[in-house]
Amino acid sequence: MDADVKQHQMKLIYDRYVRYLFIASACLMTIIILAIIIFVGQQGLRTFTEVSVSEFFFTTKWDPMEGQYGAASFIVGSLYVTLLAILLGAPLGLAGAVFMAKIAPSWLREIMRPATDLYVAIPSVVYGFVGLTIVVPFIRTQFNVSSGFGLLAAGFILAIMILPTIISISEDALRSVPRPLEEASLALGATRWQTIWKVLLPAALPGILTSIILAMARAIGETMAVQMVIGNTPQLAKSLFMPTSTLPSEIVVEMGNTPYGSAWGDSLFLMALVLLLISLGMILIIRRIAQRRLA
């Protein structure tokens, strides 16, 4: 009996220490995230001591040597590339999720799931190299444009990169739909495709939207692959084939040449802050969708 009491007390102590460890880890992560936001924010907001808010956000002239810091083309470029990647990748990823969740036999699903997850392990520089050697020349020859660099190349590469996120999360959402709901639809005379389109997809919509928003967060923050195929030109893109730049690609191109504490360096920190706020906004949207799903 004493041994059982001791064992029970040891379990309580162990649970208490584990709980404290988790609380300490959560507090540490919170402190780190806040420290990053505060540091990037302080450095970035110093830009407005030399550059006006309207110039930074609403002009496209970027020439640090002339003291011009208009970042509108980078912000718009990031949004354009992300939207294009979603338009290209979301339907394909959703189709793959439907196939894996409801159509593919179990043996094929067991092969496709690890193959899909393998995409995540591929470094982004490999995607960029493939885009540089295959996608850019293909666009140049097929569309008869001068370079092939631009929004279309970047959007295509990003669409491939976000497929694992959309496929895996959307598949889990589809498989979590109660089986009786699907069986009831089939029992009422609906075909398999009608059941998928009219019943399963609407029921799994919160999870599908979560996958798309997570994919957007991945796409808008991607650096190396986009930097290799977009052209890295500080101009507002007026067509899919026009070279431009995004917030991450411009930061990685210029961060090595920028004096710390200068208006140029502070403007790069401000661009990073804008990118961080966009990503945080997407995370808040995901949490909002999850709350509605649980309600």
LUMPADREN-457481 format. One record per residue (C-alpha): residue number from 0; residue in one letter; x, y, z. Coordinates in steps of 0.1 Angstrom, whole numbers, m for minus. Example, Ala and Ser with C-alpha at 12.3 -4.5 7.8 and 13.67 -1.06 7.14 Angstrom:
2
<nr = 0&rest = A&xx = 123&yy = m45&zz = 78>
<nr = 1&rest = S&xx = 137&yy = m11&zz = 71>
***
This chain:
295
<nr = 0&rest = M&xx = 0&yy = 0&zz = 0>
<nr = 1&rest = D&xx = 28&yy = 24&zz = 9>
<nr = 2&rest = A&xx = 45&yy = 16&zz = m24>
<nr = 3&rest = D&xx = 13&yy = 25&zz = m43>
<nr = 4&rest = V&xx = 10&yy = 58&zz = m23>
<nr = 5&rest = K&xx = 46&yy = 67&zz = m31>
<nr = 6&rest = Q&xx = 41&yy = 59&zz = m68>
<nr = 7&rest = H&xx = 10&yy = 81&zz = m69>
<nr = 8&rest = Q&xx = 29&yy = 109&zz = m52>
<nr = 9&rest = M&xx = 58&yy = 106&zz = m77>
<nr = 10&rest = K&xx = 33&yy = 108&zz = m106>
<nr = 11&rest = L&xx = 18&yy = 140&zz = m91>
<nr = 12&rest = I&xx = 53&yy = 155&zz = m88>
<nr = 13&rest = Y&xx = 62&yy = 144&zz = m123>
<nr = 14&rest = D&xx = 30&yy = 159&zz = m137>
<nr = 15&rest = R&xx = 36&yy = 191&zz = m118>
<nr = 16&rest = Y&xx = 72&yy = 195&zz = m131>
<nr = 17&rest = V&xx = 61&yy = 187&zz = m167>
<nr = 18&rest = R&xx = 33&yy = 213&zz = m164>
<nr = 19&rest = Y&xx = 58&yy = 239&zz = m152>
<nr = 20&rest = L&xx = 81&yy = 229&zz = m181>
<nr = 21&rest = F&xx = 54&yy = 235&zz = m206>
<nr = 22&rest = I&xx = 44&yy = 268&zz = m190>
<nr = 23&rest = A&xx = 81&yy = 279&zz = m191>
<nr = 24&rest = S&xx = 85&yy = 268&zz = m227>
<nr = 25&rest = A&xx = 53&yy = 288&zz = m237>
<nr = 26&rest = C&xx = 65&yy = 319&zz = m218>
<nr = 27&rest = L&xx = 100&yy = 316&zz = m235>
<nr = 28&rest = M&xx = 84&yy = 313&zz = m269>
<nr = 29&rest = T&xx = 62&yy = 343&zz = m262>
<nr = 30&rest = I&xx = 91&yy = 364&zz = m250>
<nr = 31&rest = I&xx = 112&yy = 355&zz = m281>
<nr = 32&rest = I&xx = 83&yy = 363&zz = m305>
<nr = 33&rest = L&xx = 76&yy = 396&zz = m287>
<nr = 34&rest = A&xx = 113&yy = 405&zz = m288>
<nr = 35&rest = I&xx = 115&yy = 399&zz = m325>
<nr = 36&rest = I&xx = 84&yy = 420&zz = m331>
<nr = 37&rest = I&xx = 97&yy = 448&zz = m309>
<nr = 38&rest = F&xx = 132&yy = 448&zz = m324>
<nr = 39&rest = V&xx = 120&yy = 447&zz = m360>
<nr = 40&rest = G&xx = 93&yy = 473&zz = m352>
<nr = 41&rest = Q&xx = 116&yy = 497&zz = m335>
<nr = 42&rest = Q&xx = 141&yy = 496&zz = m363>
<nr = 43&rest = G&xx = 114&yy = 497&zz = m390>
<nr = 44&rest = L&xx = 95&yy = 526&zz = m376>
<nr = 45&rest = R&xx = 126&yy = 547&zz = m375>
<nr = 46&rest = T&xx = 122&yy = 549&zz = m413>
<nr = 47&rest = F&xx = 95&yy = 575&zz = m408>
<nr = 48&rest = T&xx = 120&yy = 599&zz = m393>
<nr = 49&rest = E&xx = 134&yy = 604&zz = m428>
<nr = 50&rest = V&xx = 107&yy = 590&zz = m451>
<nr = 51&rest = S&xx = 70&yy = 598&zz = m450>
<nr = 52&rest = V&xx = 43&yy = 572&zz = m446>
<nr = 53&rest = S&xx = 27&yy = 581&zz = m479>
<nr = 54&rest = E&xx = 60&yy = 578&zz = m498>
<nr = 55&rest = F&xx = 69&yy = 544&zz = m484>
<nr = 56&rest = F&xx = 35&yy = 528&zz = m488>
<nr = 57&rest = F&xx = 21&yy = 546&zz = m519>
<nr = 58&rest = T&xx = 50&yy = 553&zz = m542>
<nr = 59&rest = T&xx = 70&yy = 528&zz = m563>
<nr = 60&rest = K&xx = 102&yy = 547&zz = m567>
<nr = 61&rest = W&xx = 129&yy = 527&zz = m549>
<nr = 62&rest = D&xx = 164&yy = 543&zz = m552>
<nr = 63&rest = P&xx = 183&yy = 544&zz = m519>
<nr = 64&rest = M&xx = 212&yy = 562&zz = m535>
<nr = 65&rest = E&xx = 188&yy = 591&zz = m543>
<nr = 66&rest = G&xx = 170&yy = 589&zz = m509>
<nr = 67&rest = Q&xx = 138&yy = 574&zz = m524>
<nr = 68&rest = Y&xx = 122&yy = 546&zz = m505>
<nr = 69&rest = G&xx = 88&yy = 537&zz = m521>
<nr = 70&rest = A&xx = 80&yy = 501&zz = m513>
<nr = 71&rest = A&xx = 46&yy = 499&zz = m529>
<nr = 72&rest = S&xx = 59&yy = 478&zz = m558>
<nr = 73&rest = F&xx = 73&yy = 452&zz = m534>
<nr = 74&rest = I&xx = 41&yy = 450&zz = m514>
<nr = 75&rest = V&xx = 19&yy = 447&zz = m545>
<nr = 76&rest = G&xx = 44&yy = 422&zz = m559>
<nr = 77&rest = S&xx = 41&yy = 400&zz = m528>
<nr = 78&rest = L&xx = 3&yy = 401&zz = m530>
<nr = 79&rest = Y&xx = 2&yy = 394&zz = m567>
<nr = 80&rest = V&xx = 26&yy = 365&zz = m565>
<nr = 81&rest = T&xx = 7&yy = 350&zz = m535>
<nr = 82&rest = L&xx = m27&yy = 354&zz = m553>
<nr = 83&rest = L&xx = m14&yy = 339&zz = m585>
<nr = 84&rest = A&xx = 1&yy = 309&zz = m565>
<nr = 85&rest = I&xx = m32&yy = 303&zz = m548>
<nr = 86&rest = L&xx = m52&yy = 306&zz = m581>
<nr = 87&rest = L&xx = m29&yy = 280&zz = m597>
<nr = 88&rest = G&xx = m22&yy = 257&zz = m567>
<nr = 89&rest = A&xx = m55&yy = 257&zz = m547>
<nr = 90&rest = P&xx = m77&yy = 239&zz = m573>
<nr = 91&rest = L&xx = m49&yy = 214&zz = m580>
<nr = 92&rest = G&xx = m42&yy = 208&zz = m543>
<nr = 93&rest = L&xx = m79&yy = 204&zz = m535>
<nr = 94&rest = A&xx = m84&yy = 180&zz = m564>
<nr = 95&rest = G&xx = m55&yy = 159&zz = m551>
<nr = 96&rest = A&xx = m70&yy = 160&zz = m516>
<nr = 97&rest = V&xx = m104&yy = 148&zz = m528>
<nr = 98&rest = F&xx = m87&yy = 120&zz = m548>
<nr = 99&rest = M&xx = m66&yy = 108&zz = m519>
<nr = 100&rest = A&xx = m94&yy = 111&zz = m493>
<nr = 101&rest = K&xx = m123&yy = 96&zz = m512>
<nr = 102&rest = I&xx = m113&yy = 81&zz = m545>
<nr = 103&rest = A&xx = m78&yy = 65&zz = m543>
<nr = 104&rest = P&xx = m76&yy = 29&zz = m531>
<nr = 105&rest = S&xx = m59&yy = 24&zz = m497>
<nr = 106&rest = W&xx = m27&yy = 10&zz = m513>
<nr = 107&rest = L&xx = m23&yy = 40&zz = m536>
<nr = 108&rest = R&xx = m30&yy = 64&zz = m507>
<nr = 109&rest = E&xx = m3&yy = 48&zz = m487>
<nr = 110&rest = I&xx = 21&yy = 56&zz = m515>
<nr = 111&rest = M&xx = 9&yy = 91&zz = m523>
<nr = 112&rest = R&xx = 9&yy = 105&zz = m488>
<nr = 113&rest = P&xx = 46&yy = 100&zz = m482>
<nr = 114&rest = A&xx = 53&yy = 112&zz = m517>
<nr = 115&rest = T&xx = 33&yy = 144&zz = m510>
<nr = 116&rest = D&xx = 50&yy = 150&zz = m477>
<nr = 117&rest = L&xx = 84&yy = 146&zz = m495>
<nr = 118&rest = Y&xx = 77&yy = 179&zz = m513>
<nr = 119&rest = V&xx = 81&yy = 197&zz = m479>
<nr = 120&rest = A&xx = 116&yy = 183&zz = m475>
<nr = 121&rest = I&xx = 129&yy = 197&zz = m508>
<nr = 122&rest = P&xx = 148&yy = 230&zz = m501>
<nr = 123&rest = S&xx = 134&yy = 261&zz = m517>
<nr = 124&rest = V&xx = 166&yy = 267&zz = m536>
<nr = 125&rest = V&xx = 160&yy = 235&zz = m555>
<nr = 126&rest = Y&xx = 126&yy = 248&zz = m565>
<nr = 127&rest = G&xx = 142&yy = 280&zz = m576>
<nr = 128&rest = F&xx = 169&yy = 262&zz = m596>
<nr = 129&rest = V&xx = 143&yy = 242&zz = m614>
<nr = 130&rest = G&xx = 124&yy = 273&zz = m621>
<nr = 131&rest = L&xx = 155&yy = 291&zz = m633>
<nr = 132&rest = T&xx = 165&yy = 263&zz = m657>
<nr = 133&rest = I&xx = 132&yy = 250&zz = m669>
<nr = 134&rest = V&xx = 102&yy = 273&zz = m661>
<nr = 135&rest = V&xx = 119&yy = 306&zz = m671>
<nr = 136&rest = P&xx = 132&yy = 293&zz = m705>
<nr = 137&rest = F&xx = 98&yy = 277&zz = m712>
<nr = 138&rest = I&xx = 79&yy = 309&zz = m705>
<nr = 139&rest = R&xx = 105&yy = 328&zz = m727>
<nr = 140&rest = T&xx = 101&yy = 305&zz = m757>
<nr = 141&rest = Q&xx = 63&yy = 297&zz = m754>
<nr = 142&rest = F&xx = 51&yy = 332&zz = m748>
<nr = 143&rest = N&xx = 77&yy = 350&zz = m769>
<nr = 144&rest = V&xx = 88&yy = 374&zz = m741>
<nr = 145&rest = S&xx = 123&yy = 389&zz = m736>
<nr = 146&rest = S&xx = 134&yy = 373&zz = m704>
<nr = 147&rest = G&xx = 108&yy = 349&zz = m689>
<nr = 148&rest = F&xx = 114&yy = 363&zz = m654>
<nr = 149&rest = G&xx = 84&yy = 377&zz = m637>
<nr = 150&rest = L&xx = 51&yy = 371&zz = m618>
<nr = 151&rest = L&xx = 41&yy = 340&zz = m639>
<nr = 152&rest = A&xx = 74&yy = 321&zz = m632>
<nr = 153&rest = A&xx = 73&yy = 330&zz = m595>
<nr = 154&rest = G&xx = 36&yy = 322&zz = m591>
<nr = 155&rest = F&xx = 41&yy = 288&zz = m609>
<nr = 156&rest = I&xx = 69&yy = 278&zz = m586>
<nr = 157&rest = L&xx = 51&yy = 289&zz = m555>
<nr = 158&rest = A&xx = 20&yy = 270&zz = m566>
<nr = 159&rest = I&xx = 40&yy = 238&zz = m566>
<nr = 160&rest = M&xx = 56&yy = 246&zz = m532>
<nr = 161&rest = I&xx = 22&yy = 251&zz = m515>
<nr = 162&rest = L&xx = 7&yy = 219&zz = m528>
<nr = 163&rest = P&xx = 17&yy = 197&zz = m498>
<nr = 164&rest = T&xx = 1&yy = 222&zz = m474>
<nr = 165&rest = I&xx = m32&yy = 223&zz = m492>
<nr = 166&rest = I&xx = m33&yy = 186&zz = m500>
<nr = 167&rest = S&xx = m25&yy = 173&zz = m465>
<nr = 168&rest = I&xx = m48&yy = 197&zz = m445>
<nr = 169&rest = S&xx = m76&yy = 194&zz = m470>
<nr = 170&rest = E&xx = m74&yy = 157&zz = m470>
<nr = 171&rest = D&xx = m76&yy = 155&zz = m432>
<nr = 172&rest = A&xx = m106&yy = 179&zz = m433>
<nr = 173&rest = L&xx = m124&yy = 157&zz = m458>
<nr = 174&rest = R&xx = m116&yy = 125&zz = m439>
<nr = 175&rest = S&xx = m129&yy = 141&zz = m407>
<nr = 176&rest = V&xx = m164&yy = 146&zz = m422>
<nr = 177&rest = P&xx = m188&yy = 121&zz = m404>
<nr = 178&rest = R&xx = m193&yy = 90&zz = m425>
<nr = 179&rest = P&xx = m231&yy = 89&zz = m419>
<nr = 180&rest = L&xx = m234&yy = 123&zz = m437>
<nr = 181&rest = E&xx = m218&yy = 108&zz = m468>
<nr = 182&rest = E&xx = m239&yy = 76&zz = m466>
<nr = 183&rest = A&xx = m271&yy = 96&zz = m462>
<nr = 184&rest = S&xx = m264&yy = 115&zz = m493>
<nr = 185&rest = L&xx = m257&yy = 83&zz = m513>
<nr = 186&rest = A&xx = m288&yy = 67&zz = m498>
<nr = 187&rest = L&xx = m310&yy = 96&zz = m511>
<nr = 188&rest = G&xx = m298&yy = 89&zz = m546>
<nr = 189&rest = A&xx = m270&yy = 113&zz = m551>
<nr = 190&rest = T&xx = m241&yy = 102&zz = m572>
<nr = 191&rest = R&xx = m206&yy = 100&zz = m559>
<nr = 192&rest = W&xx = m195&yy = 133&zz = m575>
<nr = 193&rest = Q&xx = m227&yy = 150&zz = m563>
<nr = 194&rest = T&xx = m219&yy = 138&zz = m527>
<nr = 195&rest = I&xx = m184&yy = 151&zz = m529>
<nr = 196&rest = W&xx = m194&yy = 185&zz = m544>
<nr = 197&rest = K&xx = m226&yy = 192&zz = m525>
<nr = 198&rest = V&xx = m219&yy = 175&zz = m492>
<nr = 199&rest = L&xx = m183&yy = 167&zz = m484>
<nr = 200&rest = L&xx = m167&yy = 199&zz = m497>
<nr = 201&rest = P&xx = m191&yy = 222&zz = m479>
<nr = 202&rest = A&xx = m188&yy = 202&zz = m446>
<nr = 203&rest = A&xx = m150&yy = 204&zz = m448>
<nr = 204&rest = L&xx = m149&yy = 240&zz = m459>
<nr = 205&rest = P&xx = m133&yy = 254&zz = m427>
<nr = 206&rest = G&xx = m104&yy = 230&zz = m429>
<nr = 207&rest = I&xx = m100&yy = 237&zz = m466>
<nr = 208&rest = L&xx = m99&yy = 275&zz = m460>
<nr = 209&rest = T&xx = m74&yy = 269&zz = m432>
<nr = 210&rest = S&xx = m51&yy = 250&zz = m457>
<nr = 211&rest = I&xx = m54&yy = 278&zz = m483>
<nr = 212&rest = I&xx = m46&yy = 305&zz = m457>
<nr = 213&rest = L&xx = m16&yy = 286&zz = m444>
<nr = 214&rest = A&xx = m5&yy = 281&zz = m480>
<nr = 215&rest = M&xx = m8&yy = 319&zz = m485>
<nr = 216&rest = A&xx = 13&yy = 325&zz = m454>
<nr = 217&rest = R&xx = 39&yy = 301&zz = m469>
<nr = 218&rest = A&xx = 38&yy = 317&zz = m503>
<nr = 219&rest = I&xx = 40&yy = 354&zz = m492>
<nr = 220&rest = G&xx = 71&yy = 347&zz = m470>
<nr = 221&rest = E&xx = 90&yy = 325&zz = m495>
<nr = 222&rest = T&xx = 123&yy = 341&zz = m504>
<nr = 223&rest = M&xx = 149&yy = 321&zz = m523>
<nr = 224&rest = A&xx = 128&yy = 304&zz = m549>
<nr = 225&rest = V&xx = 110&yy = 336&zz = m557>
<nr = 226&rest = Q&xx = 142&yy = 356&zz = m557>
<nr = 227&rest = M&xx = 157&yy = 333&zz = m584>
<nr = 228&rest = V&xx = 128&yy = 336&zz = m609>
<nr = 229&rest = I&xx = 110&yy = 369&zz = m604>
<nr = 230&rest = G&xx = 136&yy = 392&zz = m619>
<nr = 231&rest = N&xx = 143&yy = 414&zz = m588>
<nr = 232&rest = T&xx = 135&yy = 447&zz = m604>
<nr = 233&rest = P&xx = 120&yy = 474&zz = m582>
<nr = 234&rest = Q&xx = 91&yy = 482&zz = m605>
<nr = 235&rest = L&xx = 54&yy = 477&zz = m604>
<nr = 236&rest = A&xx = 44&yy = 447&zz = m625>
<nr = 237&rest = K&xx = 19&yy = 455&zz = m652>
<nr = 238&rest = S&xx = 18&yy = 420&zz = m667>
<nr = 239&rest = L&xx = 25&yy = 384&zz = m658>
<nr = 240&rest = F&xx = 58&yy = 385&zz = m678>
<nr = 241&rest = M&xx = 72&yy = 417&zz = m663>
<nr = 242&rest = P&xx = 101&yy = 413&zz = m638>
<nr = 243&rest = T&xx = 93&yy = 427&zz = m604>
<nr = 244&rest = S&xx = 102&yy = 421&zz = m568>
<nr = 245&rest = T&xx = 86&yy = 411&zz = m535>
<nr = 246&rest = L&xx = 92&yy = 420&zz = m499>
<nr = 247&rest = P&xx = 113&yy = 389&zz = m490>
<nr = 248&rest = S&xx = 133&yy = 389&zz = m523>
<nr = 249&rest = E&xx = 142&yy = 426&zz = m520>
<nr = 250&rest = I&xx = 152&yy = 422&zz = m484>
<nr = 251&rest = V&xx = 175&yy = 392&zz = m492>
<nr = 252&rest = V&xx = 190&yy = 410&zz = m522>
<nr = 253&rest = E&xx = 199&yy = 443&zz = m504>
<nr = 254&rest = M&xx = 205&yy = 433&zz = m468>
<nr = 255&rest = G&xx = 242&yy = 426&zz = m473>
<nr = 256&rest = N&xx = 249&yy = 461&zz = m488>
<nr = 257&rest = T&xx = 229&yy = 481&zz = m463>
<nr = 258&rest = P&xx = 246&yy = 502&zz = m435>
<nr = 259&rest = Y&xx = 229&yy = 494&zz = m401>
<nr = 260&rest = G&xx = 210&yy = 524&zz = m387>
<nr = 261&rest = S&xx = 207&yy = 542&zz = m421>
<nr = 262&rest = A&xx = 173&yy = 550&zz = m437>
<nr = 263&rest = W&xx = 180&yy = 523&zz = m462>
<nr = 264&rest = G&xx = 186&yy = 497&zz = m435>
<nr = 265&rest = D&xx = 156&yy = 509&zz = m415>
<nr = 266&rest = S&xx = 134&yy = 507&zz = m446>
<nr = 267&rest = L&xx = 143&yy = 470&zz = m450>
<nr = 268&rest = F&xx = 133&yy = 464&zz = m413>
<nr = 269&rest = L&xx = 100&yy = 482&zz = m420>
<nr = 270&rest = M&xx = 95&yy = 459&zz = m450>
<nr = 271&rest = A&xx = 101&yy = 429&zz = m427>
<nr = 272&rest = L&xx = 77&yy = 443&zz = m402>
<nr = 273&rest = V&xx = 50&yy = 447&zz = m429>
<nr = 274&rest = L&xx = 56&yy = 410&zz = m440>
<nr = 275&rest = L&xx = 54&yy = 399&zz = m403>
<nr = 276&rest = L&xx = 21&yy = 417&zz = m398>
<nr = 277&rest = I&xx = 6&yy = 402&zz = m429>
<nr = 278&rest = S&xx = 16&yy = 367&zz = m417>
<nr = 279&rest = L&xx = 2&yy = 374&zz = m382>
<nr = 280&rest = G&xx = m30&yy = 386&zz = m398>
<nr = 281&rest = M&xx = m33&yy = 353&zz = m417>
<nr = 282&rest = I&xx = m27&yy = 334&zz = m385>
<nr = 283&rest = L&xx = m55&yy = 354&zz = m368>
<nr = 284&rest = I&xx = m78&yy = 345&zz = m397>
<nr = 285&rest = I&xx = m70&yy = 309&zz = m392>
<nr = 286&rest = R&xx = m79&yy = 311&zz = m355>
<nr = 287&rest = R&xx = m111&yy = 328&zz = m364>
<nr = 288&rest = I&xx = m120&yy = 300&zz = m388>
<nr = 289&rest = A&xx = m112&yy = 274&zz = m362>
<nr = 290&rest = Q&xx = m134&yy = 291&zz = m336>
<nr = 291&rest = R&xx = m163&yy = 292&zz = m360>
<nr = 292&rest = R&xx = m157&yy = 255&zz = m368>
<nr = 293&rest = L&xx = m159&yy = 246&zz = m331>
<nr = 294&rest = A&xx = m189&yy = 268&zz = m325>
***
